[in-house]
Every structure is written in C-alpha cells, then in structure tokens.
Amino acid sequence: MNLTNKLLSLNNISKTYHSINGETKALDNISFDLYKNEFIGIIGPSGCGKSSILNIISSLDTDYSGNISIKNNISIGYMLQDPCLFPWLTIYENAILGLKISKKLNNKTKEFTISLLQKYGLYNFKDKYPNELSGGMKQRLALIRTLACNPDILLLDEPFGALDYQTRLKVSNDVYNIIKEEQKTVLIVTHDISEAISMCDKIIVLSNRPAIIKNIHTITLQDKKGPIENRKDPLFREYYDIIWKEIDKNE
C-alpha cells in the first residue's frame, strides 16, 4: 500500500467501560490501517465492541487509551443502523440536515444534494415525508444525507440490520454501488459474514470481550460486481467457512 494513501491508523486502542458493578474491558490493543478507497468490514461476536471502534474513530467516545492518527483535512461521516429521519421534515429537508447542522449549506452543496437525490432515485420523492418511503428508500436517504457532506471516510454501523433478508440484499447492493460510484473509503460493522465477504476488500475478525484482532482477511473475489453477484463467486464459500470457524471458536 502507498503510505500517502493512508487515511486512518488505529494504534493499540483499548476501551474499558465503568459501572457500579465494576469494570468491563471491551477492546484490547486494536490496531489497523485504513487506506483510500478501501472497503473494510469489522465482524465478531455480538457485544464484542465492534460499534465501540466506530464511536472512538468518530470522536463520539473519547474515553479510551491508545492513539488514532487521521490524515490532515480528512472528514468522517457516520451512518447508523436506524436511518434517524425526522418525520416532520421532507425528504429534501432530511437530506440537507447534516449540511445545516455543520453550517455547510450553500448553493453548491444544495445542488450536490439534489444531484444525489436524482442519481439514486429519490428526487421525485423530495417533497414527500419519511413515512411515505419503503425501508430500503429510507436507508438510501440516510446514505445520501451522509454523502451530501462529502466525507472522505464513511463509517457504517449495521446499516441493513433492521431490514428483512430480501430487502437487505437489494439495499446492500444499492449502497455498495453508490459507495463505489462516489469513490468513498468505508469501514462497516456487521454481524453478517456473507454481507462482509460480498462487500469488503478486507475483513477484521474480532474475538469475544475483551476484543482482540484474531485475523485480518484480504478478500479477493474474481470480479467485484456487487454483493448479490459476489455471493456466486467460487471463493465465497471458502471465505465463509474460514471466518465462520474463527468466530465460532469465540462462542
């Protein structure tokens, strides 16, 4: 990897939660790098601290040890499992909300947001409200709202977890293609091994708490056409079996 393309580096990140019942160590010396245009997945047992890593990177959580290095002028967008749409705002108003909050709303960013709505099939719904959208459309809108701020790195926390299986497949395919079209760098947390293999260039496998990195897999499917087609790749099952066994040993 070209070091000039390194956007983010985690070095020996550890996290301990404190409560009246004592201390619980969630993360133990987590280290990895994220390079421009990479799509990296974090996978592991439920409750192992996957989302804690995203919270630390996004500065939502500042109570940790270790060091995070972020390249100068790199911006980060965070998309949660819940689309977090405001029901009293129109689709367009929801799409520009991040720009308003960050005080980046101007004619240029408005035009960019409109272009995203047009490109990804929501422009004709811009004056409607979230309750008039399907679950998949809501996820697309949440992604457009994040992309409108033009972040260099996208953090995705179980973005398809609330969707049924068929919708999940279609939306993950849509989101993957949007991200590739916009040439974004991504770190996604998921509990779904198939999803991670079909979308990601690399997969970081975490252990149970306190989470350590058990392995980092480089995924080399023959032709990255999107999550649905990638599941048909001959190597897909091989990767699945390897990662499943690694996670199963955690239980």
N, C-alpha and C positions, 0 to 999 in steps of 0.2 A: 504494500500500500504506500502511496505517495504521502509523506508526512504533512505536506502542505494542505492535503485534503482532510486532515483530521479535524473534526469539528468539536468533539467532546471526548473527554477522558475521565473515567472514574478510577480513583486510586485508593484502595484499602478502605472502602466505605463500610462502616459499621453503624448499626442503629439499635438502640435499646429503648423499649417502652417502659414507663414507670407508672405504677398504680398502687392503690392501698394494699394490694396483695403481694407487692414486691416488684421485681424487675423481670422483663422478658426480652431476651436478645433476639431480634428479628433478622438482622443482617450481620454477616461476619466476613469482613475483609473482601468486599466485592470490588473487582477491578476489570474493566474492559474499555475499549475504544469504539467510537462511532465515527465513520468516515462519510464524506459527502456522497449522497445518492444511495447509501446502504439502506437496507430494509431488514432490521434486526428484531427478532422475537425473543421474549423472555417467557419461559414456561417453567412450571413446577407445581408441587402440591398446593392445594387450597390453603391460604393463610400463611404461606411461606415468606411473604414480604415482597412479592412482585410489584404491587402498586406502590409500596413504600419507596422503591427505587425511583419511580416516576415522580413521586411527590418531592423527593430530595432534588432531583435534577431540575424540576420546575420552581424550586425555592418555596414551595408550599410548606415544606418541612425543613427547618434549619437546625434541628437538634440532632446532630449526628457527628461521628468522627470520620476522619479521612479527608480526602481532597478531590474536588471536581475542577477540572480545567475546561473552560469553554473558549473557543477561538473568539477573538475580538469581533464585536458587532454582529454576533450570531444571535438570532431571535428564536424563541421556542413557543410553539403552540401546543395546547393540551386539550385533547378531545376525550371526554368521559364516556362511560357506558350509557348513562342517561343523556339524551340529547340536550336536556336543560333548556327547552324552548319556552318562551314566555307566551302563554295562551292569549293574552290581550294585545300582543304585537303581531303585525302581519308577517308574512314570510320574508319580505324585503327588510322590514324593521328588525327582525331577528337576525337576518344575515349581516346587517351592518352594526349590530350591537357591540361586538368586540372593538370595532373601529371607533365607535363613540366613546366607549369606556377608556380606551388607550389614547384618545384625543388625536386620532389619525384620520378622522373623517373629513374628506375634501372631495372636490370634483373628480380627481384622478382615482381615488380609492372607491368612490361610488361607481364610477364607470367600470372598474375592475370587478367589483362585486356583481354588477349587472351582467358582465360578460361570463362570470362563473355560473350564475343562475341560467343564462341562456345555454351555455355549453353542456350543462349537466341536467337539463330537462326540468327546471323549476321556474323558469321565467314566467310561464303562463299562470303560475300559482302565486306570483309575487304579492298580490293584493288579498290573498286568502289568509286563513289562520291555521295554526298548527293542527287543530282538531279535524281539519279537512284533508290532512295528509296521511298516507299509509306509514307504517313503521319504517319501511325502507327509505321513503322520501324524507322522513324526519332525520334519519341518520345522514343522508346526503346533505340536508340543510345544515346540520351540525358541522359537517366537514367543510362545507362552503364557508360558513361563518369563521371557522378556524383559518382556512386558506385565504380569506379576504384580508387578513392581517399580514399575509405573505411571510410566514415564519420560515426560517431555514431548516428547523428540526420540528417534526411532528411527534408528539407523544400520544399514543392511543391506548387507553385503558379499557380492555374488554369491550371494544366499541360495538360488537354484534351480540353481546351476551343476552340481551333482552328479546332477541328475535327468534321466531320458530326456525326449524332447520332449513327449510327450502328458501325462506326469505333471507336467512343468514348467508347461505351460499351465494345468492344473487347479489346481495348488498356488499359482501366481501369482495366479490368480483368487480362491482362498480367502483368501490373505494380504491381497490388496488389499481385499477386502470386510471382513475383520477389522479392518484398519487404519482404514478409513472408519467402521466401526461404533464403534470406540473413539476416533475423532476425534484421531488422532495426527499429528504432524508428522514427515516422513520424508525422509531422504537416502539414496538407494540407489545403489550402484556396480554396473554391469552391463556386459558386453561385447555384449549382445544389443540391437540397435537397436529391433527390434519390441517387445521387452519394455518398453524405456524409453518408447517412444511410447504404448503401450497403458496404462501405469500412471501416468505422470507428468504434472504440471502444467507443469513446466519441465524442459529437458534442457540440461546443461552439457557442451559438446563440448571435449575436451582434445586438444592436439597430441601428437606424439611427444616424448620427453625431449629437453631439459628442458621439461616440460609447461607450456604457457600455455593460457589460455581462448581458444579460437578463436571460439566463439559461444555464446550462451545463447538457446535457443528456448522460446517460450511455446506450449504445446500446447493448442489449442482445438478438440478434437473435439466433435461436436454433442451427444452425450449420454453422460456417463461412467457406463456400466453395468458396467464391469469389463473386464479385459484381453481376454477372449475376444470379447465383443461389440464392444469398441472397435476391434479389428482389421478390422471390417467397415465402419468409417466411411469415407466417400468421401475425407476428407482424409488418412487414414492413409498411403496410398501416396505422397502428395505429400511429407509429412514424411520418410518413409523415404528417398526419393530424395535429398532435400536433405542429410540428415545422413550418408547413405552416401557421398556425394561429398566432404563435408568430411573424413570420416575416411579415405577412400581416398587423398586428397591427401597424407595423412601418411606413407603407406607408402613 
